[in-house]
């Protein structure tokens, strides 16, 4: 009976569980310190752009007298008024830039992903040849004159919207990135399962491969969108029609006009012309052009984030 009572007493005692230390949990002090450091680093990244925005709304004379300041003595809209004197041309250039950015990004993603998927498959016999062609263009290029002749004389894209889209639609670096992504991320079991069910190569690509490849597609899509949005050189080469002038080229023309007036005013002895030149918001106009050219793509960038997260959670293979 005593043994039974001892056993019953031992069972009634609470069992002490061993406390497991969570290595991912930081002490409150270190947690707060890390938040402060990350916040300061984030602010240091955003501060230059905020500073440019403030300078774009600063009065030109105040800026010349007091220099750069985050809290200017006098605010002004002269820089934006000077830029918006172009009238409908600014809105038209915005529309052209948005069109070539959206359409060009879609075309670039389609061409790059199809090319990269083909050379990423081991059963494609000519994958080495086409991989070499893509890589060769990264080392050697035809130059400016041959590309201009091909675009204008062979493809007849002079003064067309496609002259701003097609020359930048295929990037060798993006092709190699997507080829590596398809090799490392898309298992062969996914493709084999689709072919067993009788799906064609295009059906496998669009229904099975693309849903699990959204992170890679979003990456090259973001690079392509930034390239199209900031491009001005192709417009300088191929566009003479003002209705097809993109935003970056228009802003460069505004900057060139300001520089032309300032340079000629220093050469000329006319006091009236010199007074007009001094009244031009040259420095603040540069800042305003940076804001107008950067703000739309900055606000569009967060929309790409959900594709990264969504692509990581779509699809899985169990073997």
N, C-alpha and C positions, 0 to 999 in steps of 0.2 A: 504493500500500500504506500509506503514511503517513497519507493521508486516511482510509482505512478504519480504521486503528488509532485515530485521534483520535475518529472517530465512535463506535467501539465503547467507547472509554474514557468518552466523555460519556454514553453510555447506561447504563454501569455505575454512575455516580454517583447517589446517592439524591437524589430530588427533594424539596426543602424545601417543605412545605405551609404555607400561610399560616394562622396561628393566628386562629381566629374567636373573638371575645370574646362570651361569653354575658352578655347584659344582665340576664337573670333570675337570675344567680348573684351572691350577695352575698359579700363577704370574710368570713372567719370571725369577725372582731371585730364587724362590723355584724350578722352573722347572730345571734350570741349576744346582742347588745344588743337586737335586735328581739324575740327570744324572751323576754328578761327583761321588756321593756316590756309585751308582750302578756300575759305571765303576771301581772304586777302589775295590769293593767287587769281581767283575768278575776277575780282574787282580790277586787278592789274591788267587783265586781258580786255575788259570792257571799257576801262577808263579812256584809252586813246580815242576810241570811236566817240564816246560821249564828249570828249574834249573838242573833237572836230565839229560835232554838232553845235556846241556852244559857240565856237569861233565863226561858224557859218551865219549865226544870228547876231554877231557883233558888228558894231558900226566901224566902217573902214578907218575913219579918222581916229577914233578911240584906239583901234588896234595899232595904228601907226605911232601914236603918241605913247601909249602905256605898254605896248607889247602884248604877248599872249597871256590870257588870264581866264581861269575857270569861272570867275565872277566879274564879267565886264561892267564898266560903268554905264555904258549906253548900248541898248539893243537896237537892231535894225534888220529890216527885210530887204535891203537894197540888193544884196547878192542874188536872192531868189527872184526879185523883180527884174533884174537884168537878164537872168537866164530865161525867165518866162516871157521876155519880150519876143522870143522866137515864135510865139503864138501857137498855132496848131502843130507846128513842126515838132515841138517837144513831145506832145501826146502821140503824134504819129510815130516818132522814133521809139517811144516806149512800147507802142503796139508791135512794131517790127521786132524789137529786141525780145519781147515776151513770146512772140510767135516763133522766132528762130530758136529760142531757148527750149520751148516745149516740144516743138516738132523735131528739132535737131537731137534733143536728148532721147526721144523715143526711137528715132531712126538709128542713133548710135547704139542704144541698148540692144535693139533687134539685130543689127549687123554683127556687133561684137559678140553677143551671146551665141548666135548661130555658128559663127566661125570658131569660137573657142570650144563650143561643145563638140564640134566635129573632130578637132585635133586632140581633144582630151580622151577620146574613146580608143581603146587598144585594138579594136577590131577594124578600125579605119586604116586601110593600107597606106594611104598617102599622107598620114598625119605628120611624118617627119618632113616631107617636102613643103607642106603648107606652113608648118611651124618655122621652118627656115626662111620662108618668104616673109613672114611677119617679123621675125627677128632681124632680118637683113635690112629692113627699112628703118630700124632704129639706129643702125650704124652708118648707112649710106643713104643719101637723098639726092634727088635729081636737081634740086636747086630751085631758085625763084623763077628764073626765065622759063624752064621747061614746064613747071606747074602752071604758070600764067598762060602759056601757049595751049596746054591741054584744056584748061578751064575755059578759055575764050574761043579758041579756034576749033578744037575737037568737040568739046561738049556744048559749046555755044551757050554758056551760062552768064555771059556779060550782061549786067544790069537786070539780073533776075534774083529772086529771093533764094533760089537754090545755090547760088554762088556763095552764100553765107552759111549754108548748111552742109552740103556734100563734102567740101574739102576737109572738114573736121569730123566727119562722121565715123571714120575708122581710125582708131589709135592702136598701134602695135603694143604699147605698154598695157592698155586695158585688155587686149586680147590675151596676153600672157598671164595677167592677173586672173582673168576668168577661167582660163585653161587650168591653172593650178587650183582654183577654187572648185571646179567641177571634178578634178581628180581626187581631191582630198575630202570633199564634202558629200558628193553624190555616190553612194555605194553601187556596186554592180548589181546587187540584189534588187534594187529599185527598177533598173532597166530590164533585168531578166524577168521580173514579175510582170511588167507591162507587156513584154513580148510573148510571154506564155499565154496571157489573156488575149492575144491577137492584135495588140495595138501596133500601129505603124510607128516609124521613127519620129515623125513630127508629133504624133499623138503622145508618145512617151515624153518628148521634150516639153511640150506645152502643158501636159496634164500632171506629169510626175516630177520632172527635173526642175522646172521653173518655180513651183511652190516652195521647194526646199532651198532655193538659190537666191532668195530675196536679199539677204545681206550683201552678197557680191554684186547683185544688180543695182542695189541702192548705192553702193560705193562708186561704181563706175558711172552711174547716173548722176551722182552729185558732182564728180569731177567733170563730166561732160557738160552739165548745166553751168558750172562756173566758167568753163572754157567758152561756151557760146555767149554767156552774158557779158563777159569781159572782152570779147573779141572786137577789135577795131581795124586790124590790119587787112582782113579780107575785104571789108567795105572800102578801104583806101585803094585797093587794087582793082576791084571789079565793079564798084557801084558809082555811077555818075548821076543817077536819078535821085533827087532829093527825097522823093516819097519812099524810097527803100533804104534810107539812111538810118542805121541803128543808133541807139542812145550813146554809146561810147564815142562813136565818130562825131556825133553832133556836139557833144561836150568838148571834144578836142578842137573842133572848129571854133567854138566860143572862146576857148582858151587861146587859140591862135590869133583870133581877132583882137583880144585884149592885148596880147604881146605886141601885135603889129601897131596898135594905136599908141601904146606906151613908148615903143622904140622911135616911132616917127615924131612923137611930141618932143622928145629930147633933141632930135636933130633940127626940127623946125624952130624958128624964132617967134612964131605966133603965140602971143600970150593967151589968146582965146583957146587955141588948141591945147596948150599946156594945162589950162584950167580944166578943160574937159577930161584930159587924161588923169589929172589928179583926183577928179571926182569919181572915176571908175572904181568900183569895188573889186580890185584885182585879187587881193589876198583872200578876202572872204568868199569871192566867187569860186575860187579853187576849192575851198572847204565845202561850199554848197554843192559843187559838182561831185565831190566824194560822197556826200550824203545821198544825193539823188541816184548815184550809180550803185551804191552799196546797200542802201536800206531795203529795197525789195528782196534781194537775194538773201539778206540776213534774216528777214522775217519768214522767208520760205524754207530756210534750213531746218528749223525744228520739225517740219512735217516729214522729213526723211528719217527722223529718229524712230518713229513707230514701225517703219519697215524693217529696221535692224532688229527690233524686239520681236516683231511678228515672224520674221524669217527664222529666228532661232527656235521658235516654238511650233512651227508647222512641219508636220511629217516626222516619221521615225521608222526605223527598221529593226525588227527583232529577228535574230537568227538563233 
